[in-house]
Amino acid sequence: METEALARELIAQQLEVERPRLKKPRPNLSRRKIFLILGEMVALIIATATTLIVWQIYSGLDQFAWEVLALCGLWLVFAMVTDAYGMATFRNRKIALFQPLYNTLLIGIVITVVYFFTPNHYPRASLSLFCVITCSLVFAWRFSYFIIFPRKPMQERVMLLGKPKYMQELEKLLACYPHCYEVVATIATANFRDLKQISAYDVDEIIYADCKLPSNHLLKQLIRSRARGINFTLAPLWYESFLGRTPSSYLQGCYSSFLPAEGQIAGSVYTVAKRAMDFALTLIGAAFFLPLLPLLALAIKLDSRGPIFYSQLRVGQNGRHFKLWKLRTMVTEAEYQGPMWTENGDKRVTRVGKILRKIHLDEFPQLWNVFKGDISIVGVRPLTVEQCRQFARDIPNHDLRHLAKPGVTGWAVVQFRHVNDLEGATTRLEYDLYYIRHQSCWLDLFIICRTAWIILTGKGI
């Protein structure tokens, strides 16, 4: 009897060891973002309903469901365009708290326009009431949000597993976001043995950083870790979901199929829809630009000697060369020694050129290139022949960006700074590769709206 009791105790102890111990999950970034958006939608619905109830009392209106849905959708669109749910929300709380002011201003402008141009409009007092209530509730919600998710508990504890070269690159990048991630361990694939190495650390996520897929043994261990509540992500997919970039260093081996082939891009319905959008926006842009052209031409001529327009040979889709047209913003001798990086405070830029570049009017002649089909409204920014040759030598996989048609604006343009060095060119390439992988009409529309917002706020492109 004693032997059987001892055996049962040993078996129970073994089962206790083998039983997965589920850790209490921390809310990850995507869940926190959804929580933030849902809270703001509730605040917006309350503000809109309050406004429309006041409107109903004074105007006798019985139905307002469509107005509520329209305003909620409009708020969400403006929030996306102004990057209200981007990394700034988590990196700088002052910016995050005052972000609702932008949305309130934009919605106030839209409602004011509707007020003056539609027969059935809101009372003016209700317009002001809506803006005040919305801004106050969203500000209060964001303030409460940061109390619910204080900085330290918001961190996800991460273990890096893979090849040392890729882990060092990823660890350096994660160090830029201490409010989001804390790297608690790094284990080279060659040194990995079993699940006990993972269990020794209280981690929320394992990021596998290697250009090769994990072995069968490692994959089984990672699946078992997921059963214990530890998330597992491949590094290229983490780059895309968190940063909106496709890392060029991983585009080899098993990840070589990440990018679509040329036929998959050119032969889709999306290409036809995009071309139709290009024509429509070209006509709209030309209607705005052409009446201003005589005044702009006169200002350029009076400011400095030289032609009104400036053309430069650029590299387009599939490596095809074409002439890109702009309004001249530099002195005529600007490139007598060949193309050079444009820097802040560049003395080659004329006085009128500084103004044109600030408000991006110098870019409008590119509409002619859009009309001809050389470029699109949205794409990857076309580079000079000299830049492409240099980057092809110094940056691996740089020529992959030529899979997509160039554009007046693009994902890299709205997400990244102006490039004037090799490091910046490498990061820009990763944004371009992300666009090539995920291009769609919805992404193009977002980029167009985001570009308009950047121009209007004077942040520059």
HELIX and SHEET records of a PDB file:
HELIX    1   1 GLU A    2  GLU A   18  1                                  17    
HELIX    2   2 LEU A   29  SER A   59  1                                  31    
HELIX    3   3 ALA A   65  VAL A   81  1                                  17    
HELIX    4   4 MET A   87  ARG A   91  1                                   5    
HELIX    5   5 ARG A   93  PHE A  117  1                                  25    
HELIX    6   6 ARG A  124  ILE A  148  1                                  25    
HELIX    7   7 PRO A  164  LEU A  174  1                                  11    
HELIX    8   8 THR A  189  ASN A  191  5                                   3    
HELIX    9   9 LEU A  195  SER A  199  1                                   5    
HELIX   10  10 ASN A  216  ALA A  227  1                                  12    
HELIX   11  11 ALA A  235  TRP A  238  1                                   4    
HELIX   12  12 TYR A  239  LEU A  243  3                                   5    
HELIX   13  13 SER A  248  TYR A  250  5                                   3    
HELIX   14  14 GLY A  253  PHE A  258  5                                   6    
HELIX   15  15 GLU A  262  ALA A  266  1                                   5    
HELIX   16  16 VAL A  269  PHE A  289  1                                  21    
HELIX   17  17 LEU A  290  LEU A  292  5                                   3    
HELIX   18  18 LEU A  293  ASP A  303  1                                  11    
HELIX   19  19 GLN A  317  GLY A  319  5                                   3    
HELIX   20  20 ARG A  351  ILE A  359  1                                   9    
HELIX   21  21 LEU A  361  GLU A  363  5                                   3    
HELIX   22  22 GLN A  366  LYS A  372  1                                   7    
HELIX   23  23 VAL A  385  ASP A  394  1                                  10    
HELIX   24  24 HIS A  398  LEU A  403  5                                   6    
HELIX   25  25 TRP A  411  GLN A  415  1                                   5    
HELIX   26  26 LEU A  422  HIS A  438  1                                  17    
HELIX   27  27 CYS A  441  THR A  457  1                                  17    
SHEET    1   A 4 TYR A 181  ALA A 188  0                                        
SHEET    2   A 4 GLU A 156  GLY A 162  1                                        
SHEET    3   A 4 GLU A 205  ALA A 209  1                                        
SHEET    4   A 4 ASN A 231  LEU A 234  1                                        
SHEET    1   B 3 HIS A 321  LEU A 327  0                                        
SHEET    2   B 3 PHE A 309  VAL A 315 -1                                        
SHEET    3   B 3 LEU A 383  THR A 384 -1                                        
SHEET    1   C 2 SER A 376  VAL A 378  0                                        
SHEET    2   C 2 GLY A 407  THR A 409  1                                        
END                                                                             
